[in-house]
Amino acid sequence: MSAEKLTIKKALNLEVAKQIAAAAETEARKNGWNVVIAVVDDGGHLIYLQRMDDTQYASVEVAPQKARTAIGFKRPSKAFEDAVASGRNAVLGLPIIPLEGGLPLVVDGKMIGAIGVSGVTSQQDGVVAQAGVDALARILA
């Protein structure tokens, strides 16, 4: 088989993951929110995790799970929160965290990873995660 038949894909690296997390941290600090920020690759493997001072320790587990939910199911984790809120409790049988705060990271229409944030309300976690997503667009511009 020739190499031309192989798929070439973009992948997150530690440097970009740190930049995404830094932008998310800036948003969290601006609002006075203490959070955990996790960035995973397209396989859901943790690349980077940071816990801001005074953030509850449980968020160290929740943030990566929000990111894994987003990349594993190729949609924001809020989609599952909305499903449960509308009475679709069957989704609770899936390996997910049904809370806002997990967002896919997309480059050229392809998901290359995800960011997960935990520490404040799920809606506030979503705001912080979106800041990380927005930073990826600026990094690549």
BALOBA-1460 file (C-alpha; in Angstrom, 3 decimals):
// residues 141
<rec num="1" residu="m" x="0.000" y="0.000" z="0.000"/>
<rec num="2" residu="s" x="1.331" y="3.428" z="-0.859"/>
<rec num="3" residu="a" x="1.473" y="6.208" z="1.717"/>
<rec num="4" residu="e" x="-0.926" y="8.323" z="-0.366"/>
<rec num="5" residu="k" x="-3.760" y="6.007" z="0.652"/>
<rec num="6" residu="l" x="-3.342" y="6.878" z="4.317"/>
<rec num="7" residu="t" x="-5.399" y="9.600" z="5.922"/>
<rec num="8" residu="i" x="-3.529" y="12.645" z="7.082"/>
<rec num="9" residu="k" x="-5.091" y="14.369" z="10.055"/>
<rec num="10" residu="k" x="-4.399" y="17.322" z="12.260"/>
<rec num="11" residu="a" x="-3.728" y="16.544" z="15.917"/>
<rec num="12" residu="l" x="-3.604" y="18.564" z="19.092"/>
<rec num="13" residu="n" x="-0.257" y="18.964" z="20.786"/>
<rec num="14" residu="l" x="0.681" y="20.089" z="24.287"/>
<rec num="15" residu="e" x="1.564" y="23.639" z="23.236"/>
<rec num="16" residu="v" x="-1.828" y="24.276" z="21.622"/>
<rec num="17" residu="a" x="-3.659" y="22.526" z="24.480"/>
<rec num="18" residu="k" x="-1.949" y="24.887" z="26.949"/>
<rec num="19" residu="q" x="-2.939" y="27.922" z="24.858"/>
<rec num="20" residu="i" x="-6.563" y="26.758" z="24.750"/>
<rec num="21" residu="a" x="-6.548" y="26.217" z="28.509"/>
<rec num="22" residu="a" x="-4.909" y="29.605" z="29.115"/>
<rec num="23" residu="a" x="-7.698" y="31.365" z="27.226"/>
<rec num="24" residu="a" x="-10.292" y="29.440" z="29.204"/>
<rec num="25" residu="e" x="-8.506" y="30.338" z="32.445"/>
<rec num="26" residu="t" x="-8.500" y="34.020" z="31.465"/>
<rec num="27" residu="e" x="-12.293" y="33.884" z="31.033"/>
<rec num="28" residu="a" x="-12.721" y="32.101" z="34.360"/>
<rec num="29" residu="r" x="-10.540" y="34.626" z="36.211"/>
<rec num="30" residu="k" x="-12.353" y="37.536" z="34.565"/>
<rec num="31" residu="n" x="-15.572" y="36.216" z="36.127"/>
<rec num="32" residu="g" x="-14.078" y="35.183" z="39.460"/>
<rec num="33" residu="w" x="-14.733" y="31.482" z="38.806"/>
<rec num="34" residu="n" x="-12.411" y="28.721" z="40.017"/>
<rec num="35" residu="v" x="-12.491" y="25.769" z="37.629"/>
<rec num="36" residu="v" x="-10.679" y="22.731" z="36.348"/>
<rec num="37" residu="i" x="-9.874" y="22.800" z="32.626"/>
<rec num="38" residu="a" x="-9.167" y="19.598" z="30.698"/>
<rec num="39" residu="v" x="-8.120" y="19.207" z="27.065"/>
<rec num="40" residu="v" x="-8.294" y="15.771" z="25.414"/>
<rec num="41" residu="d" x="-7.248" y="14.504" z="21.986"/>
<rec num="42" residu="d" x="-9.553" y="12.955" z="19.394"/>
<rec num="43" residu="g" x="-9.414" y="9.623" z="21.234"/>
<rec num="44" residu="g" x="-10.446" y="11.170" z="24.533"/>
<rec num="45" residu="h" x="-6.971" y="10.882" z="26.034"/>
<rec num="46" residu="l" x="-5.971" y="13.647" z="28.402"/>
<rec num="47" residu="i" x="-3.381" y="16.054" z="27.020"/>
<rec num="48" residu="y" x="-3.580" y="18.805" z="29.605"/>
<rec num="49" residu="l" x="-5.368" y="19.429" z="32.902"/>
<rec num="50" residu="q" x="-5.180" y="22.367" z="35.235"/>
<rec num="51" residu="r" x="-6.965" y="23.004" z="38.511"/>
<rec num="52" residu="m" x="-7.262" y="26.604" z="39.589"/>
<rec num="53" residu="d" x="-6.705" y="27.267" z="43.288"/>
<rec num="54" residu="d" x="-9.693" y="26.622" z="45.545"/>
<rec num="55" residu="t" x="-11.579" y="24.538" z="42.963"/>
<rec num="56" residu="q" x="-13.311" y="21.507" z="44.467"/>
<rec num="57" residu="y" x="-11.331" y="18.332" z="43.906"/>
<rec num="58" residu="a" x="-14.246" y="16.435" z="42.321"/>
<rec num="59" residu="s" x="-13.951" y="18.683" z="39.270"/>
<rec num="60" residu="v" x="-10.602" y="17.020" z="38.502"/>
<rec num="61" residu="e" x="-12.663" y="13.971" z="37.499"/>
<rec num="62" residu="v" x="-15.650" y="15.797" z="35.998"/>
<rec num="63" residu="a" x="-13.802" y="18.141" z="33.585"/>
<rec num="64" residu="p" x="-12.047" y="15.356" z="31.622"/>
<rec num="65" residu="q" x="-15.316" y="13.402" z="31.494"/>
<rec num="66" residu="k" x="-17.113" y="16.407" z="30.011"/>
<rec num="67" residu="a" x="-14.385" y="16.635" z="27.358"/>
<rec num="68" residu="r" x="-14.596" y="12.875" z="26.678"/>
<rec num="69" residu="t" x="-18.374" y="13.150" z="26.349"/>
<rec num="70" residu="a" x="-17.958" y="15.905" z="23.750"/>
<rec num="71" residu="i" x="-15.378" y="14.100" z="21.629"/>
<rec num="72" residu="g" x="-16.794" y="10.614" z="22.100"/>
<rec num="73" residu="f" x="-20.255" y="11.603" z="20.903"/>
<rec num="74" residu="k" x="-19.151" y="14.447" z="18.606"/>
<rec num="75" residu="r" x="-21.380" y="17.053" z="20.224"/>
<rec num="76" residu="p" x="-21.374" y="19.427" z="23.166"/>
<rec num="77" residu="s" x="-22.043" y="17.728" z="26.493"/>
<rec num="78" residu="k" x="-24.943" y="20.167" z="26.891"/>
<rec num="79" residu="a" x="-26.864" y="18.096" z="24.313"/>
<rec num="80" residu="f" x="-27.137" y="15.353" z="26.941"/>
<rec num="81" residu="e" x="-28.074" y="17.796" z="29.694"/>
<rec num="82" residu="d" x="-30.881" y="19.047" z="27.440"/>
<rec num="83" residu="a" x="-31.985" y="15.478" z="26.665"/>
<rec num="84" residu="v" x="-32.269" y="14.622" z="30.362"/>
<rec num="85" residu="a" x="-34.065" y="17.905" z="31.079"/>
<rec num="86" residu="s" x="-36.623" y="17.038" z="28.401"/>
<rec num="87" residu="g" x="-37.284" y="13.658" z="30.023"/>
<rec num="88" residu="r" x="-35.045" y="11.454" z="27.887"/>
<rec num="89" residu="n" x="-33.507" y="9.654" z="30.853"/>
<rec num="90" residu="a" x="-32.376" y="6.705" z="28.718"/>
<rec num="91" residu="v" x="-29.249" y="8.715" z="27.836"/>
<rec num="92" residu="l" x="-28.123" y="8.262" z="31.447"/>
<rec num="93" residu="g" x="-27.176" y="4.713" z="30.449"/>
<rec num="94" residu="l" x="-24.468" y="6.096" z="28.173"/>
<rec num="95" residu="p" x="-20.881" y="6.678" z="29.356"/>
<rec num="96" residu="i" x="-21.400" y="10.453" z="29.591"/>
<rec num="97" residu="i" x="-21.521" y="13.428" z="31.908"/>
<rec num="98" residu="p" x="-24.847" y="15.083" z="30.996"/>
<rec num="99" residu="l" x="-23.767" y="18.591" z="31.978"/>
<rec num="100" residu="e" x="-22.792" y="21.646" z="29.958"/>
<rec num="101" residu="g" x="-19.077" y="22.409" z="29.843"/>
<rec num="102" residu="g" x="-17.693" y="19.938" z="27.301"/>
<rec num="103" residu="l" x="-17.127" y="21.183" z="23.748"/>
<rec num="104" residu="p" x="-15.475" y="19.601" z="20.701"/>
<rec num="105" residu="l" x="-12.426" y="21.286" z="19.186"/>
<rec num="106" residu="v" x="-12.856" y="21.441" z="15.420"/>
<rec num="107" residu="v" x="-10.330" y="22.236" z="12.663"/>
<rec num="108" residu="d" x="-11.332" y="22.216" z="9.005"/>
<rec num="109" residu="g" x="-14.572" y="20.441" z="9.870"/>
<rec num="110" residu="k" x="-12.799" y="17.631" z="11.741"/>
<rec num="111" residu="m" x="-12.898" y="17.091" z="15.487"/>
<rec num="112" residu="i" x="-9.360" y="17.001" z="16.829"/>
<rec num="113" residu="g" x="-10.182" y="16.918" z="20.535"/>
<rec num="114" residu="a" x="-12.317" y="18.577" z="23.164"/>
<rec num="115" residu="i" x="-12.240" y="20.866" z="26.165"/>
<rec num="116" residu="g" x="-14.049" y="20.161" z="29.412"/>
<rec num="117" residu="v" x="-14.571" y="22.603" z="32.260"/>
<rec num="118" residu="s" x="-15.965" y="21.979" z="35.743"/>
<rec num="119" residu="g" x="-16.139" y="24.016" z="38.915"/>
<rec num="120" residu="v" x="-19.044" y="26.446" z="38.776"/>
<rec num="121" residu="t" x="-22.558" y="26.080" z="37.350"/>
<rec num="122" residu="s" x="-22.764" y="24.044" z="34.176"/>
<rec num="123" residu="q" x="-23.779" y="27.157" z="32.216"/>
<rec num="124" residu="q" x="-20.737" y="29.036" z="33.561"/>
<rec num="125" residu="d" x="-18.535" y="26.022" z="32.764"/>
<rec num="126" residu="g" x="-19.860" y="26.280" z="29.211"/>
<rec num="127" residu="v" x="-18.858" y="29.943" z="28.979"/>
<rec num="128" residu="v" x="-15.305" y="29.086" z="30.054"/>
<rec num="129" residu="a" x="-15.109" y="26.151" z="27.635"/>
<rec num="130" residu="q" x="-16.316" y="28.357" z="24.774"/>
<rec num="131" residu="a" x="-13.444" y="30.756" z="25.482"/>
<rec num="132" residu="g" x="-11.066" y="27.840" z="24.886"/>
<rec num="133" residu="v" x="-12.816" y="26.927" z="21.627"/>
<rec num="134" residu="d" x="-12.661" y="30.552" z="20.486"/>
<rec num="135" residu="a" x="-8.946" y="30.642" z="21.271"/>
<rec num="136" residu="l" x="-8.293" y="27.688" z="18.955"/>
<rec num="137" residu="a" x="-9.712" y="29.705" z="16.054"/>
<rec num="138" residu="r" x="-7.391" y="32.610" z="16.918"/>
<rec num="139" residu="i" x="-4.383" y="30.305" z="17.280"/>
<rec num="140" residu="l" x="-4.956" y="28.893" z="13.805"/>
<rec num="141" residu="a" x="-5.694" y="32.250" z="12.126"/>
